[in-house]
Amino acid sequence: MKVSIIIPVYNEQNTIRAILEKVLALHVDKEVIVVNDCSSDDTEAILRSIKHPDLRVIHGIENRGKGHALRLGLKHIRGDVVLIQDADFEYDPADIPSLLEPIVSGNADVVYGSRFMEPNEHIPLKQLIANKYFNILTNLLHGSSFTDVCNCYKVFKAGIIKGIDLRSDGFEVCHEITANLVGEYCFKDVPIRYRPRTRAEGKKVSWMDIFPSTWAILRFGWRKAYQRLVRGRKKY
């Protein structure tokens, strides 16, 4: 299977070259699609300087968010499997082979990385509480058992993710994807390594994101619940 690795990036001049070196060095059949979401630092110049046969770079014309960058990247994929990679070192590309394995072996259609399946002393308490809250809310709405619904690492059979009419521009795309796929496909959580960075190091998500994320989980969750209800009525 060929994997399309999509990397949305915005103002990651300090990490983008190193993260690409690690991803491009992976011994898997791959294409790496970087979507530059109109960075205002030296990210664009760095990307233009990197040449590799497995790398394609798409430059946006305005900053619209991770969801928009992901949607743009999906228009260019050629692989059988799609994997989302962040442009910083919170997530380690060395985990990518283990994330691909359940799909390659036929044991899953969708794989989510999980920061919480194994102990991680580096995760701040506030972040831990927020993510547990998102997991509980999502699982209550969908009757699911996710351990880390907000994880960056998400892997899909290409036809599955391309079949969703995604609309989100920001980080809420994570919850839009989950709501569209849960209950329809076989999911598997895979433990991953995680080293959170600080605001000074460039972290973009803050505690204020708890409000739009909650609204996104509820909004997309209610829509999915309504769709299930309509399908159930049509059976009778």
Secondary structure, DSSP 8 states (H G I E B T S, - for coil): --EEEEEEESS-TTTHHHHHHHHHTSSSSEEEEEEE---SSSHHHHHHH---TTEEEEE-SS---HHHHHHHHHTT--SSEEEE--SSSSB-GGGHHHHHHHHHTTS-SEEEEESSSS--TTS-HHHHHHHHHHHHHHHHHHT---S-TT-S-EEEEHHHHHTS-----STTHHHHHHHHHTTTS-EEEEE--B----TTTT----GGGHHHHHHHHHHHHHHHHHHHHHHHHHT-
